[in-house]
């Protein structure tokens, strides 16, 4: 996702006059379109990303194992294109992830 910041005095919103600092995130796997998101929604989305990573790992490993067991060359696909591990790391990396940085504030 992409992030951005604005400066000014308190409140939610963009970088306009009187708007406080903010972080904007694009959730490409989600369908939510809220005026503003809470920390609770961020944590829900983060948990969903973890579940998606587990699902992807299980499904793609099982498909590959099944193809090998049947003597069929496994289908070629770009594993990085369906991986969300880097997104999870962006949030959860010790000392430098978004959650670590928020915890310091």
N, C-alpha and C positions, 0 to 999 in steps of 0.2 A: 504494500500500500504506500501511498504518498502521504507525507506529513507537511504541515506548514504552521507558521506561527504568526501571531499578531501582537501588537503591543498597545497598551493604553490602560485605563482604569477599570475596575471590576466588571463582572457580568459575563454573559455568554456572547458568542457571535463572532463576526468577522473582524477584519482589521480596521473597521471604521472608527470614527471619533467616539471616545467613551467606552470602546469595547476592550475587554480584558484579554490576557494571553489565552491562546487556545491551541489545540493540536487537532488537525483534520486528518482523518484516516479513511481510505477507500477500502471497503470490504468487498473484494471482487467475487467472493463465493456466497455472499449473502444477498437477501432481497429486501432488507429493511430500508426504509426511506423516511427517517424521522427528522423532525425539525431540529432536535438535539438528542444526543445519546448520553446515557448515564454510565457511571463506572460499572454498575450492575450489567448493563447490556454489553459492555466491552468484555467483561468476564464470561458472560454467556457465549459470546462469539468466540472467544479464545478457547473455551472448553469444546465448542463445536469443531474448531480447527483441529484440536487434538484428536477428537473422535474421528474426524475425516482422515487424518494421517494414519491412524490405526486401521481403519477400514481399507484405505488404499493399499497399505502394506499387506494385509491379509488377502484381499481379492487378487492383487497382481501376483503375489507369491503362489497362491493356489492355482491360478490360471497357467502360470509358467510350469509348475510341478505337474499339472494334468497333461499339458502338451508334451512334456518330456516323457511321462509315463506311457503315453500313447505313441511315442516315436515321431511326433509331429514337431517340426521346428517351431519354437515359440514365436508368436507374432512380435514383430519389431515395433517398439513404441518409444517415445521420448519420456523416460521416467521423470526427468527433471520438469517436464511440462505439467505433470499432474501432481508433483510434490509440493507440499506446503510447509516443509520442514524449515525453510529459510524464514518464512513468515512467523512460525512459532518461535524460532530463535530470536527474531527481532524483539519479541516481547519478553521472552523468558531467560535470555542470556544473563548469567551472573555478572554483576557489576556494571554491565553496559546495556542490558535490555531495558525496554520501556518500563516494565514493572519495577526493576531495581532503581531506575532513575526517579520514578514516581514515589517510591518508598523513601528516598533521600529527602524529598520535598517535605 
